[in-house]
Amino acid sequence: FWLKVFSARPRRPPRPASARSPAPVGAPKPPSAMASPADARKIVKKRIKKFPRFQADRFKRMNPAWRKPRGIDGRVRRKFKGSTIIPNIGYGSDKRTRFRLRNGFYKFLVRNPADLEMLMMHNEKYAVEIAHNIGAKKRKQIVERADQLKLHVTNRFARLRAEEGEERRKAATADAA
């Protein structure tokens, strides 16, 4: 039989009707510095942990990246109870939320400020990620242009503070000399 257990904490009073009702259809949205994703669908991951390669924990020389077991007597291949699980199609993500970042955007890799022009009308779908091999000067240009287009930049502070700190140090040593 099923037993419903009630918690001892008191219930919250219901919210007033004015707080519950949605905004009118033609009402303007509140201004925000960054765009939020248009599709606010909840992202469900069926499995977050990686699938380790069978017996990769026993040998240092063995890469833990998944490889399908092919042995004739392998208990993992034969799917014995209690053995390492094998990745299969059932662990796939929902097609509508696959490849999404946690914030709800899709990642778009940018190498120069001109690449941002493609995302002009898509700031509610894609987030900008600056490529790893871009220098500080061009990063600064990309971030400034992304702000103008109201695009979300995932790694906006990379190589920024360290470069500014070096400029300050150079200025301080020039003043001292």
Secondary structure, 3 states (H helix, E strand, C coil): CCCCCCCCCCCCCCCCHHHHCCCCCCCCCCCCCCCCCCCCCCCCCCCCCCCCCCCCCCCCCCCCCCCCCCCCCCCCCCCCCCCCCCCCHHHCCCCCCCCECCCCCEEEEECCHHHHHHHCCCCCCEEEEECCCCCHHHHHHHHHHHHHCCCCECCCCCCCHHHHHHHHHHHHHHHHC
